[in-house]
Amino acid sequence: MIYRHARSIVPENHLTLFENSTSGAIFVDPMGRNQGGTGKKKEKIKCVTHVPSAVFQQGGSSNHLPMPMVRVKKLKKTESGFRATDTRYHSDVNAAIAAFAWKETQLSDSQLDAVWNRVHQSAGWDLGYVDSFVNMDQLPPEIDPELPKTGQKGDKAMHEWMQHADAFLQALLTLEGRGQSPTVHCSQCQVTGAKACYRCLCCDNLGLVCERCIVSAHQYLPLHRIEFWNDIYFAKVTLKSLGLRIQLGHSAGDKCPWPNMAWGDDFVIIDCDQIHPVGLDYCGCGRSSKGQVEQLLERRLYPATVVNPKTAATFRVLETFELLQYESKLSTYEYYQTISRLMDNTGLRVPKDRYPTFLRLVHQWRHLKLLKQTGRGHDPIRGASETRPGECALLCPPCPHPGINLPEGWENVDRGLKFLYALNLALDANFRMKRKDCSSEAADPGLSRGYAYVVDESAFQEYLKKHENETEPKSTCSRHDAVNLADMRPGQGYASSGIATVECSRHNSKRPLAVCSMQRGEKYCNMDYITVLSVQFCILQLFFISYDIACQWFIHLLQRILQIDPSSPLLQPDVEIRFLVPKFHLPAHIPACRNRFAFMLTPGGWTW
């Protein structure tokens, strides 16, 4: 039998692997000689011979895939003589390693491809991974070292990296300077006297180049970070200081014959990795009829103001921060400080504080994304300011919606089946979400005026003025804090004591216009307002409304609703409302309430 190794073909009985018991080095000797080191011979020699003859089934059909098996023979010298072992391994990975490293003449290319396809699907290995080990005269590993090992302690990849930590450290230190083999002259233009002293931290393998080449290479990449070698260390410089300018209103690379410089020539662009001072010019030749804001937006730059903007943020940084805040709950201040420190982490050249500007840009960006994702940009008649209340709210998909997910004739079903098309609502308040009295509508105007889930603040304040002198009746049930403490003020310095919401009790989805602030305690007028608004467009005939103090709140509720909206769906003659108390709060009520407002005792109700 003949084996084909990486570089030579040798007989089976002459392919020997010797292990140096001291250094652990393994050498391949086609003639069987010990190459484990110099000096005296080692007392123990282990001979390992891989015989993958069982990979193929002799005499089988050519269309039958061979059994994956590796046969390993070991001969070890001991004090009493020799000890031999013969082991077979059933493994896709082992079979593929043997079939590739030592190919038998009976193995066809189609059979080899079939083995490797099975290995790639089961272990994720490819042919090039094992080829890299064979080219270095090494045995490939039997398992992927990057995969977690079951039944084994420790991270093998981390242990292997610890042995190369010095090499990684030296590479980092080398990059702090001019490199291992720095060039004096520019490697790009080869102009005599062009000193190579500029490098880009964002470009890949640009190397050290001269000033003219660094500017030329960044005509279309004006937001890269550039460093200059001052014969001692690399100092940060801007492309603006090297003469690069961004031209708006023209095609990439074109220059405007009469450019209009940005106001004060002090334009700043906030990007993901730095706050960039740039030289920016608008079109002044008349080729572009668009204004400054439109020209900036064409280049995916979001201006901070609409008149003579001096600051802009890239779309990239706004999108990145939006997803980052959703995933990590990172504050705007922390993200801006991170970008600022990437520009200068020493505190010696702190850039001008543009955090309030970035905060305003984020606010506007989120509002535009809300309008865009709800289709408000495709209405040819109504603009964004004419958005209807609750139009941008996302309805709960599993809840019943006539004309969307209900069959025809749903309103004519028997009374015993109406619960199938009922809307389950839950009311509650959170007094941990207090808001300090530190701003106003004039200082910080809201952009979404009742467009989605939060009520329109101006209309809500007018409604509260009509009920500011009302006093909540005392509870006829137990001493519920939600009732007895409804008139308690939030304290000095607070504009709101919490928030109240109405949501789908089955799927925990907020209803449109179902979030409002609480000025004192859990007052009925606040809960009435968001309840009416949350169902103002609903035409269902059965409502299950759960509230921890429903036994007190539902008294005279219809009269209060009549004062808010006489056309409310809750007042229609064919509508039925069933008031319930959540199971968690029910034991705190008197026995009469436990029977009357229990989910488990309500037809069509469900235990919560």
Secondary structure, 3 states (H helix, E strand, C coil): CEEECCCCEEEHHHCEEEECCCCCCEEEECCCCCCCCCCCCCCCCEEEEEEHHHHCCCCCCCCCCCCCCEEEEEEEECCCCEEEEEEEECCHHHHHHHHHHCCCCCCCHHHHHHHHHHHHHHHCCCHHHHHHHHHCCCCCCCCCCCCCCCCCCCCHHHHHHHCCHHHHHHHHHHHHCCCCCCCCECCCCCCCCCECCEEECCCCCCCCECHHHHHHCCCCCCCCCEEEECCCCEEEECCCCCCCEEECCCCCCCCCCCCEECHHHCEEEECCCCEEEEEEEECCCCCCCCCHHHHHHHCCEEECCCCCCCEEEEHHHHHHHHHHHHHHCCCHHHHHHHHHHHHCCCCCCCCCCCHHHHHHHHHHHHHHHHHHHCCHHHCCCCCHHHCCCCCCCCCCCCCCCCCCCCCCCHHHCCHHHHHHHCEEEEEEEECCCCEECCCCCCCCCCCCCCCCCECCHHHHHHHHHCCCCCCCCCCCCCCCHHHHCCCCCCCCCEEECEEEEEEECCCCEEEEEEEEEECCCCCHHHHHHHHHHHCCCCCCCEEEEEECCHHHHCCCHHHHHHHHCCCCHHHCCCCEEEEECCCCCHHHCCHHHHHHCCHHHCCCCCCC
